[in-house]
Amino acid sequence: MTAGVSNPAWSGRRVTEALEFVKRLGRKLKQPCSLCGQPINYDLEYPDPDSCSVQHVKPQSLFPLSRWDPNNWAPSHLQCNQSAGTADSLGLGVTSFE
Ligand SMILES: [Zn+2]
């Protein structure tokens, strides 16, 4: 990808902000997990396996330019996100809260 489009990797502070966005909306709308359909306890924090994580509706691997589109984000349990084989949705940056 050398298109020169600004599309930073899914990492760092932006991921933290994306997670806060999804959690805020999910809590307000009482959204269940987008993968298993079970409720999410939005009070749990990473890395609790039942905590909220950012699931990409369109996978980043196929739609990298949708990575930072809030319309492409949905809440899911961290463990569901991981077991769905979309670990890239989590981003390594989730572990590095700054
Ligand atoms: Zn789930």
Backbone and ligand atoms as CSV (ligand in chain L), in Angstrom:
chain,resi,resn,atom,element,x,y,z
A,1,MET,N,N,0.853,-1.199,0.000
A,1,MET,CA,C,0.000,0.000,0.000
A,1,MET,C,C,0.887,1.247,0.000
A,2,THR,N,N,1.034,1.851,-1.131
A,2,THR,CA,C,1.830,3.072,-1.205
A,2,THR,C,C,1.001,4.193,-1.800
A,3,ALA,N,N,-0.274,4.133,-1.533
A,3,ALA,CA,C,-1.176,5.128,-2.116
A,3,ALA,C,C,-1.010,6.501,-1.485
A,4,GLY,N,N,-0.331,6.524,-0.361
A,4,GLY,CA,C,-0.130,7.805,0.287
A,4,GLY,C,C,-1.327,8.278,1.078
A,5,VAL,N,N,-2.315,7.420,1.209
A,5,VAL,CA,C,-3.486,7.780,2.001
A,5,VAL,C,C,-3.143,7.659,3.479
A,6,SER,N,N,-3.564,8.629,4.244
A,6,SER,CA,C,-3.308,8.562,5.677
A,6,SER,C,C,-4.227,7.533,6.316
A,7,ASN,N,N,-3.672,6.406,6.645
A,7,ASN,CA,C,-4.465,5.333,7.237
A,7,ASN,C,C,-3.607,4.614,8.263
A,8,PRO,N,N,-3.420,5.264,9.410
A,8,PRO,CA,C,-2.499,4.716,10.404
A,8,PRO,C,C,-2.905,3.326,10.871
A,9,ALA,N,N,-1.938,2.582,11.307
A,9,ALA,CA,C,-2.182,1.238,11.821
A,9,ALA,C,C,-3.109,1.295,13.032
A,10,TRP,N,N,-3.754,0.157,13.280
A,10,TRP,CA,C,-4.684,0.056,14.404
A,10,TRP,C,C,-3.864,-0.135,15.683
A,11,SER,N,N,-3.402,0.992,16.206
A,11,SER,CA,C,-2.558,0.890,17.394
A,11,SER,C,C,-2.517,2.230,18.113
A,12,GLY,N,N,-2.035,2.171,19.321
A,12,GLY,CA,C,-1.764,3.392,20.071
A,12,GLY,C,C,-2.993,4.089,20.615
A,13,ARG,N,N,-2.847,5.389,20.767
A,13,ARG,CA,C,-3.877,6.192,21.414
A,13,ARG,C,C,-5.205,6.159,20.668
A,14,ARG,N,N,-5.134,6.081,19.341
A,14,ARG,CA,C,-6.374,6.079,18.560
A,14,ARG,C,C,-7.244,4.878,18.904
A,15,VAL,N,N,-6.601,3.747,19.190
A,15,VAL,CA,C,-7.356,2.548,19.542
A,15,VAL,C,C,-8.074,2.758,20.875
A,16,THR,N,N,-7.365,3.374,21.802
A,16,THR,CA,C,-7.969,3.666,23.101
A,16,THR,C,C,-9.190,4.556,22.916
A,17,GLU,N,N,-9.056,5.550,22.049
A,17,GLU,CA,C,-10.176,6.464,21.804
A,17,GLU,C,C,-11.319,5.749,21.101
A,18,ALA,N,N,-10.982,4.855,20.173
A,18,ALA,CA,C,-12.020,4.085,19.484
A,18,ALA,C,C,-12.777,3.215,20.479
A,19,LEU,N,N,-12.029,2.600,21.384
A,19,LEU,CA,C,-12.652,1.735,22.385
A,19,LEU,C,C,-13.572,2.555,23.294
A,20,GLU,N,N,-13.119,3.716,23.693
A,20,GLU,CA,C,-13.954,4.571,24.535
A,20,GLU,C,C,-15.231,4.967,23.803
A,21,PHE,N,N,-15.089,5.242,22.513
A,21,PHE,CA,C,-16.242,5.617,21.694
A,21,PHE,C,C,-17.257,4.473,21.658
A,22,VAL,N,N,-16.773,3.272,21.374
A,22,VAL,CA,C,-17.650,2.107,21.258
A,22,VAL,C,C,-18.298,1.786,22.603
A,23,LYS,N,N,-17.522,1.918,23.665
A,23,LYS,CA,C,-18.058,1.619,24.993
A,23,LYS,C,C,-19.127,2.628,25.392
A,24,ARG,N,N,-18.872,3.891,25.076
A,24,ARG,CA,C,-19.823,4.945,25.440
A,24,ARG,C,C,-21.156,4.715,24.724
A,25,LEU,N,N,-21.054,4.433,23.435
A,25,LEU,CA,C,-22.266,4.213,22.635
A,25,LEU,C,C,-22.955,2.912,23.042
A,26,GLY,N,N,-22.148,1.872,23.223
A,26,GLY,CA,C,-22.704,0.572,23.579
A,26,GLY,C,C,-23.424,0.596,24.912
A,27,ARG,N,N,-22.835,1.321,25.854
A,27,ARG,CA,C,-23.439,1.443,27.176
A,27,ARG,C,C,-24.774,2.182,27.082
A,28,LYS,N,N,-24.761,3.238,26.297
A,28,LYS,CA,C,-25.955,4.064,26.141
A,28,LYS,C,C,-27.084,3.285,25.476
A,29,LEU,N,N,-26.740,2.539,24.441
A,29,LEU,CA,C,-27.751,1.807,23.665
A,29,LEU,C,C,-27.959,0.384,24.172
A,30,LYS,N,N,-27.188,0.022,25.222
A,30,LYS,CA,C,-27.254,-1.336,25.763
A,30,LYS,C,C,-27.046,-2.374,24.647
A,31,GLN,N,N,-26.036,-2.149,23.858
A,31,GLN,CA,C,-25.762,-3.056,22.747
A,31,GLN,C,C,-25.147,-4.354,23.246
A,32,PRO,N,N,-25.648,-5.471,22.750
A,32,PRO,CA,C,-25.031,-6.762,23.090
A,32,PRO,C,C,-23.787,-6.986,22.243
A,33,CYS,N,N,-23.089,-8.040,22.545
A,33,CYS,CA,C,-21.908,-8.427,21.769
A,33,CYS,C,C,-22.319,-8.673,20.316
A,34,SER,N,N,-21.575,-8.104,19.399
A,34,SER,CA,C,-21.926,-8.241,17.981
A,34,SER,C,C,-21.614,-9.633,17.447
A,35,LEU,N,N,-20.904,-10.425,18.219
A,35,LEU,CA,C,-20.526,-11.767,17.761
A,35,LEU,C,C,-21.372,-12.869,18.394
A,36,CYS,N,N,-21.584,-12.804,19.719
A,36,CYS,CA,C,-22.321,-13.887,20.381
A,36,CYS,C,C,-23.722,-13.461,20.795
A,37,GLY,N,N,-23.999,-12.161,20.775
A,37,GLY,CA,C,-25.345,-11.688,21.081
A,37,GLY,C,C,-25.655,-11.575,22.558
A,38,GLN,N,N,-24.683,-11.912,23.403
A,38,GLN,CA,C,-24.882,-11.830,24.843
A,38,GLN,C,C,-24.575,-10.401,25.322
A,39,PRO,N,N,-25.166,-10.026,26.466
A,39,PRO,CA,C,-24.904,-8.673,26.977
A,39,PRO,C,C,-23.421,-8.476,27.307
A,40,ILE,N,N,-23.012,-7.229,27.252
A,40,ILE,CA,C,-21.644,-6.871,27.617
A,40,ILE,C,C,-21.691,-6.028,28.877
A,41,ASN,N,N,-20.828,-6.368,29.818
A,41,ASN,CA,C,-20.671,-5.531,31.014
A,41,ASN,C,C,-19.650,-4.447,30.680
A,42,TYR,N,N,-20.174,-3.247,30.425
A,42,TYR,CA,C,-19.297,-2.171,29.975
A,42,TYR,C,C,-18.436,-1.592,31.097
A,43,ASP,N,N,-18.636,-2.103,32.302
A,43,ASP,CA,C,-17.799,-1.631,33.414
A,43,ASP,C,C,-16.486,-2.407,33.503
A,44,LEU,N,N,-16.433,-3.544,32.809
A,44,LEU,CA,C,-15.199,-4.332,32.841
A,44,LEU,C,C,-14.143,-3.653,31.984
A,45,GLU,N,N,-12.918,-3.825,32.379
A,45,GLU,CA,C,-11.809,-3.174,31.672
A,45,GLU,C,C,-10.907,-4.221,31.016
A,46,TYR,N,N,-10.289,-3.838,29.932
A,46,TYR,CA,C,-9.248,-4.640,29.325
A,46,TYR,C,C,-8.174,-4.944,30.371
A,47,PRO,N,N,-7.650,-6.177,30.466
A,47,PRO,CA,C,-7.829,-7.315,29.550
A,47,PRO,C,C,-8.824,-8.371,30.044
A,48,ASP,N,N,-9.839,-7.971,30.784
A,48,ASP,CA,C,-10.863,-8.945,31.180
A,48,ASP,C,C,-11.467,-9.556,29.914
A,49,PRO,N,N,-11.543,-10.888,29.819
A,49,PRO,CA,C,-12.051,-11.514,28.587
A,49,PRO,C,C,-13.495,-11.137,28.267
A,50,ASP,N,N,-14.255,-10.707,29.295
A,50,ASP,CA,C,-15.642,-10.312,29.055
A,50,ASP,C,C,-15.792,-8.808,28.853
A,51,SER,N,N,-14.689,-8.091,28.834
A,51,SER,CA,C,-14.777,-6.646,28.636
A,51,SER,C,C,-15.089,-6.334,27.173
A,52,CYS,N,N,-15.460,-5.094,26.949
A,52,CYS,CA,C,-15.820,-4.656,25.594
A,52,CYS,C,C,-14.560,-4.445,24.754
A,53,SER,N,N,-14.636,-4.856,23.501
A,53,SER,CA,C,-13.559,-4.549,22.563
A,53,SER,C,C,-14.190,-4.029,21.273
A,54,VAL,N,N,-13.355,-3.480,20.425
A,54,VAL,CA,C,-13.847,-2.927,19.162
A,54,VAL,C,C,-13.797,-4.006,18.082
A,55,GLN,N,N,-14.970,-4.369,17.609
A,55,GLN,CA,C,-15.059,-5.331,16.522
A,55,GLN,C,C,-15.256,-4.558,15.224
A,56,HIS,N,N,-14.494,-4.909,14.196
A,56,HIS,CA,C,-14.687,-4.298,12.887
A,56,HIS,C,C,-15.708,-5.104,12.102
A,57,VAL,N,N,-16.800,-4.439,11.745
A,57,VAL,CA,C,-17.850,-5.124,10.991
A,57,VAL,C,C,-17.278,-5.606,9.658
A,58,LYS,N,N,-16.586,-4.709,8.978
A,58,LYS,CA,C,-15.826,-5.106,7.790
A,58,LYS,C,C,-14.398,-5.333,8.253
A,59,PRO,N,N,-13.885,-6.551,8.094
A,59,PRO,CA,C,-12.555,-6.852,8.635
A,59,PRO,C,C,-11.475,-5.951,8.037
A,60,GLN,N,N,-10.563,-5.588,8.914
A,60,GLN,CA,C,-9.481,-4.705,8.475
A,60,GLN,C,C,-8.661,-5.312,7.349
A,61,SER,N,N,-8.552,-6.636,7.378
A,61,SER,CA,C,-7.725,-7.289,6.373
A,61,SER,C,C,-8.279,-7.071,4.963
A,62,LEU,N,N,-9.609,-6.927,4.880
A,62,LEU,CA,C,-10.235,-6.742,3.572
A,62,LEU,C,C,-10.583,-5.287,3.297
A,63,PHE,N,N,-10.846,-4.552,4.376
A,63,PHE,CA,C,-11.276,-3.162,4.225
A,63,PHE,C,C,-10.415,-2.244,5.087
A,64,PRO,N,N,-9.146,-2.179,4.773
A,64,PRO,CA,C,-8.248,-1.381,5.626
A,64,PRO,C,C,-8.650,0.086,5.719
A,65,LEU,N,N,-9.291,0.601,4.691
A,65,LEU,CA,C,-9.652,2.021,4.728
A,65,LEU,C,C,-10.878,2.278,5.593
A,66,SER,N,N,-11.565,1.210,6.006
A,66,SER,CA,C,-12.707,1.364,6.908
A,66,SER,C,C,-12.296,1.235,8.361
A,67,ARG,N,N,-11.017,1.067,8.574
A,67,ARG,CA,C,-10.481,0.807,9.907
A,67,ARG,C,C,-10.893,1.875,10.923
A,68,TRP,N,N,-10.832,3.124,10.488
A,68,TRP,CA,C,-11.083,4.216,11.427
A,68,TRP,C,C,-12.469,4.825,11.255
A,69,ASP,N,N,-13.327,4.126,10.546
A,69,ASP,CA,C,-14.692,4.619,10.347
A,69,ASP,C,C,-15.571,4.135,11.506
A,70,PRO,N,N,-16.063,5.056,12.331
A,70,PRO,CA,C,-16.882,4.636,13.478
A,70,PRO,C,C,-18.097,3.812,13.071
A,71,ASN,N,N,-18.576,4.010,11.845
A,71,ASN,CA,C,-19.708,3.212,11.379
A,71,ASN,C,C,-19.321,1.747,11.184
A,72,ASN,N,N,-18.050,1.500,11.174
A,72,ASN,CA,C,-17.556,0.135,10.985
A,72,ASN,C,C,-17.196,-0.524,12.319
A,73,TRP,N,N,-17.494,0.155,13.413
A,73,TRP,CA,C,-17.155,-0.392,14.723
A,73,TRP,C,C,-18.390,-0.943,15.407
A,74,ALA,N,N,-18.236,-2.028,16.097
A,74,ALA,CA,C,-19.302,-2.604,16.903
A,74,ALA,C,C,-18.668,-3.195,18.162
A,75,PRO,N,N,-19.406,-3.176,19.264
A,75,PRO,CA,C,-18.847,-3.751,20.487
A,75,PRO,C,C,-18.891,-5.271,20.450
A,76,SER,N,N,-17.884,-5.874,21.028
A,76,SER,CA,C,-17.914,-7.327,21.219
A,76,SER,C,C,-17.078,-7.648,22.451
A,77,HIS,N,N,-17.355,-8.826,23.018
A,77,HIS,CA,C,-16.513,-9.280,24.112
A,77,HIS,C,C,-15.095,-9.447,23.598
A,78,LEU,N,N,-14.154,-9.159,24.443
A,78,LEU,CA,C,-12.751,-9.328,24.057
A,78,LEU,C,C,-12.486,-10.768,23.617
A,79,GLN,N,N,-13.006,-11.734,24.392
A,79,GLN,CA,C,-12.724,-13.132,24.065
A,79,GLN,C,C,-13.433,-13.555,22.775
A,80,CYS,N,N,-14.604,-12.993,22.497
A,80,CYS,CA,C,-15.287,-13.318,21.239
A,80,CYS,C,C,-14.491,-12.760,20.071
A,81,ASN,N,N,-14.014,-11.547,20.245
A,81,ASN,CA,C,-13.221,-10.903,19.211
A,81,ASN,C,C,-11.978,-11.735,18.912
A,82,GLN,N,N,-11.338,-12.193,19.955
A,82,GLN,CA,C,-10.116,-12.980,19.785
A,82,GLN,C,C,-10.417,-14.329,19.134
A,83,SER,N,N,-11.477,-14.988,19.603
A,83,SER,CA,C,-11.764,-16.320,19.091
A,83,SER,C,C,-12.339,-16.265,17.686
A,84,ALA,N,N,-12.800,-15.083,17.275
A,84,ALA,CA,C,-13.322,-14.953,15.921
A,84,ALA,C,C,-12.204,-14.910,14.901
A,85,GLY,N,N,-10.993,-14.928,15.389
A,85,GLY,CA,C,-9.865,-14.944,14.474
A,85,GLY,C,C,-9.603,-13.587,13.859
A,86,THR,N,N,-10.105,-12.570,14.501
A,86,THR,CA,C,-9.890,-11.216,13.995
A,86,THR,C,C,-9.038,-10.448,14.986
A,87,ALA,N,N,-7.951,-11.074,15.351
A,87,ALA,CA,C,-7.083,-10.455,16.346
A,87,ALA,C,C,-6.592,-9.094,15.879
A,88,ASP,N,N,-6.603,-8.898,14.576
A,88,ASP,CA,C,-6.130,-7.602,14.084
A,88,ASP,C,C,-7.080,-6.491,14.513
A,89,SER,N,N,-8.323,-6.870,14.817
A,89,SER,CA,C,-9.274,-5.860,15.277
A,89,SER,C,C,-8.835,-5.287,16.618
A,90,LEU,N,N,-8.202,-6.123,17.393
A,90,LEU,CA,C,-7.774,-5.674,18.715
A,90,LEU,C,C,-6.610,-4.718,18.598
A,91,GLY,N,N,-5.735,-5.021,17.693
A,91,GLY,CA,C,-4.563,-4.188,17.568
A,91,GLY,C,C,-3.624,-4.426,18.724
A,92,LEU,N,N,-2.382,-4.477,18.415
A,92,LEU,CA,C,-1.413,-4.661,19.471
A,92,LEU,C,C,-1.423,-3.469,20.401
A,93,GLY,N,N,-1.851,-2.337,19.876
A,93,GLY,CA,C,-1.818,-1.107,20.656
A,93,GLY,C,C,-2.745,-1.118,21.840
A,94,VAL,N,N,-3.727,-2.019,21.848
A,94,VAL,CA,C,-4.653,-2.053,22.967
A,94,VAL,C,C,-3.916,-2.320,24.265
A,95,THR,N,N,-2.820,-3.032,24.140
A,95,THR,CA,C,-2.075,-3.381,25.332
A,95,THR,C,C,-1.213,-2.229,25.830
A,96,SER,N,N,-1.099,-1.197,25.013
A,96,SER,CA,C,-0.175,-0.123,25.393
A,96,SER,C,C,-0.913,1.176,25.662
A,97,PHE,N,N,-1.751,1.159,26.671
A,97,PHE,CA,C,-2.415,2.387,27.082
A,97,PHE,C,C,-1.352,3.385,27.489
A,98,GLU,N,N,-1.440,4.581,26.938
A,98,GLU,CA,C,-0.351,5.532,27.171
A,98,GLU,C,C,-0.728,6.524,28.250
L,1,ZN,ZN,ZN,-19.529,-12.135,22.882
